[in-house]
């Protein structure tokens, strides 16, 4: 059997047919979702220009080399792209069998952060320093393993035809699986990542067909939990101050409110078309802290204006639109849940990052997917793209 039928019957991923299918009719290359791939590449390349603009004159962090962050951002993108290809080659179904190992490894890594091996960056003790200027943020990879782990549990009996939807016991097991790493990440404390994980859990439950009572129950429990965290003093002082500054931007404009105020000044000064790449006064003057990471969108707003900022949002929208389509078109619940979890993750993180630069969301230290500088974040989002592509290429050809 050759051509289309051979590809459909033998499958792709679990059987590891090899890269020869790249040259075949109806091959992997022809079945990839190219809009997602091209949009992600464009975002990463735009991010490299914004990171370069934000860091080329910052001798205190670029080690005297204006291309230091540019080269590393491009290198991170290249590694991320390779991870995406590896994920597609393995296939999400093969990774399904490896979820227990992946989950255990991710939990082990975030536990290491709480040991002396962990390092504090910007108030969050959520990093492992590897040496040579490299570091690892395990919480980025936990987002992926939560999605995969919950998908395995929630879809197992449904895909096997035993149940039309996950029962209450299965949902409880899935929530327990997600709760373990979330509690550890909260202890770091990395509130921004926990917020993303909560949204992921809600998105996964909605996609799984679980009873809406679980969703409403989690929303209520989450509200009570947030109040308890606030009252019990789990959050560090800098995190409390960030929320206070969000509620009242004029509370401490020279202190905790400084980042948000400078970010809005930078974006507001860009106008329609911006001041031109490398010509932003706020960026050149280094008035916006962490501009290559959390506040990279301010570079786009100031130097590329509404047009440039809008282009980034449109490209992110393309990724989310195509991911939603993949989730809708796949014929297995496992693939639907994985795709939906990725949509929830990228949508919320993008909204939170851009929102905090505009002053409509609190500052939480979340990077802008594909655009912000940072290896762990870049690797994680490209693996997510690989999972989406795998779900698409492994669907029936008639879908």
C-alpha positions as CSV (number, residue, x, y, z in Angstrom):
1,X,0.0,0.0,0.0
2,X,1.6,3.3,-1.0
3,X,1.0,7.0,-1.0
4,X,-1.9,8.4,1.1
5,X,-3.2,5.1,2.3
6,X,0.2,3.8,3.4
7,X,0.8,7.0,5.4
8,X,-2.7,6.9,6.9
9,X,-2.5,3.2,8.0
10,X,1.1,3.0,9.2
11,X,0.7,6.3,11.0
12,X,3.3,8.8,12.0
13,X,5.0,9.1,15.4
14,X,4.6,5.8,17.4
15,X,6.0,3.8,14.5
16,X,8.7,6.3,13.9
17,X,8.5,6.0,10.1
18,X,11.5,8.2,9.7
19,X,12.4,11.4,7.9
20,X,12.0,9.8,4.4
21,X,8.3,10.7,4.7
22,X,9.4,14.3,4.3
23,X,9.8,13.6,0.6
24,X,6.7,11.5,0.2
25,X,3.3,12.6,-1.2
26,X,1.1,13.6,1.7
27,X,4.2,13.6,3.8
28,X,4.8,15.2,7.1
29,X,5.9,18.5,5.5
30,X,2.7,18.7,3.5
31,X,0.5,18.0,6.6
32,X,2.1,20.4,9.0
33,X,0.1,23.5,10.0
34,X,2.2,26.1,8.3
35,X,0.4,29.1,9.6
36,X,1.3,28.2,13.1
37,X,4.9,27.4,12.2
38,X,5.4,30.6,10.2
39,X,3.7,32.8,12.8
40,X,5.9,31.3,15.6
41,X,9.0,31.9,13.5
42,X,8.0,35.4,12.7
43,X,7.3,36.1,16.4
44,X,10.7,34.7,17.4
45,X,12.5,36.8,14.8
46,X,10.7,40.0,15.7
47,X,11.6,39.2,19.3
48,X,15.3,39.0,18.4
49,X,15.1,42.5,17.0
50,X,13.3,43.8,20.1
51,X,15.7,42.1,22.5
52,X,18.7,43.5,20.5
53,X,17.3,47.0,20.7
54,X,16.7,46.7,24.5
55,X,20.1,45.3,25.3
56,X,22.6,46.6,22.8
57,X,23.6,49.6,24.9
58,X,23.3,47.9,28.3
59,X,26.9,47.3,29.1
60,X,26.1,46.2,32.7
61,X,24.3,43.1,31.5
62,X,25.6,42.4,27.9
63,X,29.2,41.8,29.1
64,X,30.5,44.5,26.7
65,X,29.1,42.8,23.6
66,X,26.1,44.5,22.0
67,X,25.2,41.3,20.2
68,X,25.3,39.1,23.3
69,X,21.6,38.8,23.9
70,X,20.8,38.8,20.2
71,X,23.0,35.8,19.5
72,X,21.6,33.9,22.6
73,X,18.0,34.7,21.6
74,X,18.6,33.3,18.1
75,X,20.4,30.3,19.6
76,X,17.5,29.7,22.0
77,X,15.1,29.9,19.0
78,X,17.2,27.4,17.1
79,X,17.2,25.0,20.0
80,X,13.5,25.5,20.5
81,X,12.9,24.8,16.8
82,X,15.0,21.6,17.1
83,X,12.9,20.5,20.1
84,X,9.8,21.1,18.0
85,X,11.0,18.9,15.3
86,X,12.0,16.2,17.8
87,X,8.5,16.4,19.4
88,X,6.8,16.0,16.0
89,X,9.1,13.1,15.1
90,X,8.3,11.3,18.4
91,X,4.6,12.2,18.2
92,X,2.2,13.1,21.0
93,X,1.0,9.5,21.1
94,X,4.5,8.2,21.8
95,X,5.0,10.9,24.5
96,X,1.7,9.8,26.0
97,X,3.4,6.6,27.1
98,X,6.3,8.6,28.6
99,X,4.2,11.0,30.6
100,X,4.9,9.3,34.0
101,X,8.6,9.8,33.4
102,X,8.2,13.3,32.1
103,X,6.0,14.2,35.0
104,X,8.3,12.7,37.6
105,X,11.3,14.5,36.0
106,X,9.6,17.9,36.1
107,X,8.5,17.6,39.7
108,X,12.0,16.5,40.6
109,X,13.4,19.6,38.9
110,X,11.1,22.1,40.6
111,X,11.9,20.4,44.0
112,X,15.6,21.0,43.2
113,X,14.8,24.7,43.0
114,X,13.9,24.7,46.7
115,X,17.3,23.3,47.6
116,X,20.6,25.3,47.7
117,X,20.9,24.5,44.0
118,X,18.0,27.0,43.3
119,X,18.7,30.6,42.6
120,X,16.6,33.8,43.1
121,X,15.9,36.1,40.1
122,X,13.8,39.2,40.5
123,X,12.4,38.0,43.8
124,X,11.3,34.5,42.6
125,X,13.4,31.6,43.8
126,X,12.5,29.6,40.6
127,X,15.8,29.1,38.8
128,X,18.6,26.5,38.6
129,X,21.9,28.0,37.6
130,X,23.7,25.7,35.2
131,X,26.9,27.7,34.8
132,X,28.4,29.5,31.8
133,X,25.7,32.1,31.9
134,X,22.9,29.5,31.4
135,X,20.0,28.9,33.8
136,X,16.9,26.7,33.8
137,X,13.4,27.6,35.0
138,X,11.7,24.2,35.5
139,X,8.2,25.8,36.0
140,X,8.1,26.5,32.3
141,X,8.2,22.7,31.5
142,X,5.8,21.9,34.3
143,X,3.1,23.6,32.2
144,X,3.6,21.0,29.5
145,X,3.6,18.0,31.8
146,X,0.5,19.2,33.6
147,X,-1.3,19.3,30.2
148,X,0.0,15.9,29.1
149,X,-0.6,14.3,32.5
150,X,-4.2,15.5,32.8
151,X,-4.9,14.6,29.2
152,X,-3.7,11.0,29.8
153,X,-5.9,10.5,32.8
154,X,-9.0,12.3,31.5
155,X,-9.0,10.7,28.0
156,X,-7.9,7.2,28.8
157,X,-11.3,5.5,29.3
158,X,-13.1,7.9,26.8
159,X,-10.7,7.1,23.9
160,X,-11.0,3.4,24.8
161,X,-14.8,3.7,24.4
162,X,-15.5,2.8,28.0
163,X,-17.0,6.2,29.0
164,X,-18.5,9.1,27.1
165,X,-16.8,11.6,29.3
166,X,-14.5,11.5,32.4
167,X,-16.1,10.5,35.6
168,X,-15.7,12.3,38.9
169,X,-13.0,9.9,40.2
170,X,-10.9,10.5,37.1
171,X,-11.3,14.3,37.4
172,X,-10.2,14.2,41.0
173,X,-7.1,12.2,40.1
174,X,-6.3,14.6,37.3
175,X,-6.7,17.6,39.7
176,X,-4.4,15.9,42.2
177,X,-1.8,15.4,39.5
178,X,-1.8,19.1,38.7
179,X,-1.9,20.2,42.4
180,X,1.4,18.7,43.4
181,X,3.7,20.8,41.1
182,X,1.4,23.9,41.5
183,X,1.9,23.8,45.3
184,X,5.7,23.5,44.9
185,X,5.8,26.4,42.4
186,X,3.7,28.5,44.7
187,X,6.3,28.0,47.5
188,X,9.1,29.4,45.4
189,X,7.0,31.8,45.1
190,X,6.2,32.1,41.4
191,X,2.7,33.4,41.4
192,X,2.6,34.2,37.7
193,X,3.3,30.5,36.7
194,X,0.7,29.3,39.2
195,X,-1.8,31.6,37.6
196,X,-1.0,30.1,34.2
197,X,-1.3,26.6,35.5
198,X,-4.7,27.4,37.0
199,X,-5.9,28.6,33.6
200,X,-4.5,25.5,32.0
201,X,-6.4,23.2,34.4
202,X,-9.6,25.0,33.7
203,X,-9.1,24.8,29.9
204,X,-8.2,21.1,30.1
205,X,-11.4,20.4,32.1
206,X,-13.6,22.3,29.8
207,X,-12.1,20.4,26.8
208,X,-12.4,17.0,28.4
209,X,-16.2,17.2,28.8
210,X,-16.1,16.9,32.5
211,X,-19.1,18.2,34.5
212,X,-19.3,21.9,34.7
213,X,-19.7,21.5,38.4
214,X,-16.0,20.9,38.6
215,X,-15.2,24.1,36.7
216,X,-17.5,26.2,38.9
217,X,-16.2,24.5,42.0
218,X,-12.6,25.2,41.0
219,X,-13.4,28.8,40.4
220,X,-15.0,29.1,43.8
221,X,-12.1,27.2,45.5
222,X,-9.6,29.3,43.6
223,X,-11.2,32.5,44.9
224,X,-11.2,31.3,48.5
225,X,-7.6,30.0,48.1
226,X,-6.4,33.4,46.8
227,X,-7.9,35.1,49.8
228,X,-6.3,32.6,52.1
229,X,-2.9,33.0,50.5
230,X,-3.2,36.8,50.9
231,X,-4.2,36.5,54.5
232,X,-1.7,33.8,55.5
233,X,1.3,35.8,54.2
234,X,2.3,33.2,51.6
235,X,3.2,35.9,49.1
236,X,6.4,37.9,49.4
237,X,6.2,41.6,50.1
238,X,7.2,42.5,46.5
239,X,4.3,40.5,45.1
240,X,1.8,42.2,47.4
241,X,3.2,45.5,46.4
242,X,2.8,44.7,42.7
243,X,-0.9,44.0,43.2
244,X,-1.2,47.2,45.3
245,X,0.4,49.2,42.5
246,X,-1.9,47.6,40.0
247,X,-4.9,48.7,42.1
248,X,-3.5,52.2,42.5
249,X,-0.7,53.1,40.0
250,X,0.0,56.4,41.8
251,X,0.7,54.6,45.1
252,X,4.5,54.6,44.6
253,X,5.4,55.9,41.1
254,X,9.1,56.0,41.9
255,X,9.1,52.5,43.5
256,X,6.8,49.6,43.0
257,X,4.8,51.4,40.4
258,X,7.8,52.5,38.4
259,X,7.9,49.6,35.9
260,X,4.2,50.0,34.9
261,X,4.4,53.8,34.6
262,X,7.5,53.7,32.5
263,X,6.0,50.9,30.3
264,X,2.9,52.9,29.6
265,X,5.1,56.0,28.8
266,X,7.1,54.0,26.3
267,X,4.1,52.4,24.6
268,X,2.2,55.7,24.6
269,X,5.1,57.6,23.0
270,X,5.1,55.2,20.0
271,X,2.0,56.5,18.4
272,X,0.8,54.8,15.2
273,X,4.1,53.8,13.6
274,X,6.6,54.3,16.4
275,X,9.9,56.2,16.6
276,X,11.8,53.7,14.5
277,X,13.7,50.5,15.5
278,X,16.7,51.4,17.8
279,X,15.4,55.0,18.1
280,X,13.1,54.8,21.1
281,X,14.1,57.3,23.8
282,X,12.7,55.2,26.6
283,X,14.5,52.1,25.3
284,X,17.7,53.8,24.5
285,X,17.7,55.6,27.9
286,X,17.1,52.3,29.7
287,X,14.1,53.6,31.6
288,X,12.1,50.4,31.5
289,X,13.5,47.6,33.7
290,X,13.6,44.0,32.4
291,X,12.8,45.2,28.9
292,X,14.3,42.2,27.1
293,X,12.2,39.8,29.1
294,X,8.9,40.7,30.9
295,X,8.5,44.1,29.3
296,X,9.7,43.4,25.7
297,X,6.3,44.5,24.3
298,X,7.2,48.1,25.4
299,X,10.0,48.1,22.8
300,X,7.5,47.2,20.1
301,X,5.1,49.8,21.3
302,X,7.7,52.6,21.4
303,X,9.8,51.8,18.3
304,X,7.3,50.1,16.0
305,X,4.1,51.8,17.3
306,X,0.6,50.6,17.2
307,X,1.3,48.9,13.9
308,X,4.2,46.8,15.2
309,X,2.4,46.0,18.5
310,X,-0.7,45.1,16.5
311,X,1.3,42.8,14.3
312,X,2.6,40.8,17.3
313,X,-0.9,40.4,18.6
314,X,-2.1,39.3,15.1
315,X,0.6,36.7,14.9
316,X,-0.2,35.4,18.4
317,X,-3.8,35.3,17.3
318,X,-2.9,33.2,14.3
319,X,-1.1,30.7,16.6
320,X,-4.2,30.5,18.9
321,X,-6.7,30.3,16.0
322,X,-4.9,27.4,14.3
323,X,-4.4,25.7,17.7
324,X,-8.2,25.9,18.3
325,X,-8.8,24.4,14.9
326,X,-6.4,21.5,15.6
327,X,-8.2,20.9,18.9
328,X,-11.6,20.9,17.1
329,X,-10.6,18.7,14.2
330,X,-8.7,15.9,16.0
331,X,-10.7,12.7,16.5
332,X,-9.3,11.6,19.8
333,X,-10.0,13.3,23.1
334,X,-6.4,13.1,24.2
335,X,-5.3,15.3,21.3
336,X,-8.2,17.7,21.9
337,X,-7.3,18.1,25.5
338,X,-3.6,18.7,24.8
339,X,-4.3,21.3,22.1
340,X,-6.9,23.0,24.3
341,X,-4.5,23.1,27.3
342,X,-1.9,24.8,25.0
343,X,-4.4,27.3,23.8
344,X,-5.4,28.2,27.4
345,X,-1.7,28.5,28.4
346,X,-0.5,30.7,25.4
347,X,-3.7,32.8,25.4
348,X,-3.6,33.7,29.1
349,X,0.2,34.3,29.2
350,X,0.1,36.5,26.2
351,X,-2.8,38.5,27.6
352,X,-1.2,38.9,31.0
353,X,2.2,39.9,29.6
354,X,0.8,42.5,27.2
355,X,-1.8,43.6,29.7
356,X,0.7,44.3,32.4
357,X,2.7,46.6,30.1
358,X,-0.6,48.5,29.4
359,X,-1.5,48.7,33.1
360,X,-4.7,46.6,32.8
361,X,-3.1,43.5,34.5
362,X,-0.9,43.2,37.5
363,X,2.9,42.7,37.0
364,X,3.6,39.0,37.4
365,X,6.9,38.4,35.6
366,X,5.5,36.2,32.8
367,X,7.3,36.3,29.4
368,X,5.6,37.0,26.1
369,X,5.6,33.7,24.2
370,X,8.2,33.4,21.4
371,X,9.1,37.1,21.8
372,X,10.7,37.6,25.3
373,X,14.3,36.6,25.9
374,X,14.7,33.4,27.9
375,X,15.7,29.9,27.1
376,X,13.3,27.9,29.3
377,X,10.3,29.8,28.0
378,X,11.4,29.6,24.4
379,X,12.0,25.9,24.6
380,X,8.7,25.2,26.3
381,X,6.6,27.2,23.7
382,X,8.3,25.5,20.8
383,X,7.7,22.1,22.3
384,X,4.0,23.2,22.6
385,X,4.1,24.0,18.8
386,X,5.6,20.5,18.2
387,X,2.7,18.9,20.1
388,X,0.2,20.9,18.1
389,X,1.9,19.8,14.8
390,X,2.0,16.2,15.9
391,X,-1.7,16.2,16.7
392,X,-2.4,17.6,13.2
393,X,-0.2,15.2,11.2
394,X,-1.5,12.2,13.1
395,X,-5.2,12.9,12.5
396,X,-7.0,11.0,9.7
397,X,-6.5,12.5,6.3
398,X,-10.2,13.1,5.8
399,X,-10.4,15.3,8.9
